[in-house]
Amino acid sequence: MKVAILQFAPRLHSFDSNVSKADSLIGQLSLSSIDLLVLPELAFTGYNYPSLDAIQPYLEPTASGRSTQWAIDTASRLHCHVTVGYPERTLATPFKNYNSTVTVSPSGEVIANYRKSFLYYTDETWASEGDKGFFFGSLGALGNVAMGICMDINPYKFEAPWGQCEFATHCVTNGARTVVLSMAWLTRLEPAELIGGVMKERPDLDTIMYWLQRFEPLVQAERAVGEDVVVVLANRCGMEPGRLAGVSQGMDDSGEEVVSYAGSSCVMKVRNGEVQIYDMLGRAEEKLLIVDTDSSPRYMLARRTADGD
C-alpha cells in the first residue's frame, strides 16, 4: 500500500488559500501513484477557534460541503482514497456540530464520515461528541480500517485510567490492519524551536514517543505471523493566534500569543511488540510524505531495558 500524508500549516479564516496550498503541495502526485492520501484535522479551516461564533461561517453540511467536494475531486483525479478533516453541521434538525473526517473512494464516492469521539478543550466550544463511537470498517482495497481524530488516542477527558487506551483497544478488538489518524496535535515547544533552521526539519520525538505509548495494546497484541498493522498519523504544523482554554501557550516574534503544532507526521508498522517507522516529517515541514508499506521502514524502535541499555 502506498500512503501519502499532507502535513501543512492551514491558517484560520483562509479556506481558499489553504486549499490552494494543499493543491500545490500534492501537485507532484500522478494518477494511481498512491492508494491513500490523509490530511490533518480541520485541514482547510484551521483549528484554534475560540467559540461557535468564530467557526460557524466554516461549518459544512455532512459529507457534502467544500472539504468533501475537494476530497471527491482529488480522489477522482488521483484514483486513490482521500481522508480529510472538516467541521460538520448535520443536515437534520436539531442541528449538531461535529469535528469530523470524510473519506472518499477512488471513484469519488463518500464511504465514511467519522465524528470525533473524545473532544479536546477547543472542540468543546463548538462541537458535540461523536454519536457512533470510534470508526471501524472495511474500506475496499484498504481492508479493515480503524479511524480516529487526534484527542481520540488520549484518555477520555484526561480522566480515564492511563492504561485503558480506549482507541488502541478498539483497534485490537476489531482486528484493524490499517489505522488512520487526522490530527492537530499541539506541542510545548516554543515558536523559535519550531521555525529555526535545521530544527524545522527534525521531528518532535517526544510527541512521537507519546503517540506510541497510547498504542501500547496494539503493539503488544498477538497476531498471526507476518500480520502487520500500519498506523498513519497525519498531523498539521505551524502556529495559530490565540490561547488554549484561556491559557497562553507562547509568543511569536511579533509578541502575539499563539498555539503551536507538533508536525512530525509519520507512518508506522506494528507487529507483536515491535514498532518500525517507515518515515516521518519534521516538526515544521510543510511537505507531502509518501511511503510504500511494501518497502523496508527507515527506523526501528527498541525498548530501553531496566539498566538503560
Secondary structure, DSSP 4 states (H G I P E B T S, - for coil): -EEEEEE----TT-HHHHHHHHHHHTTT--TTS-SEEE--TTTTT-S---SHHHHGGG-EETTTSHHHHHHHHHHHHHTSEEEEEEEEE-SSSSP-EEEEEEEE-TTS-EEEEEE-SS--TTGGGT-PPPSS-SEEEE-GGG-EEEEEEGGGGSPGGGTS-GGG-HHHHHHHHHT-SEEEEE---B--S-HHHHHSGGGGGS--HHHHHHHHHHTHHHHH----TT--EEEEEE---SEEES-BTTB---B-TTS-BEEEB----EEEEEETTEEEEEEE--TT--EEEEEETTS--SEEE-PPPTT--
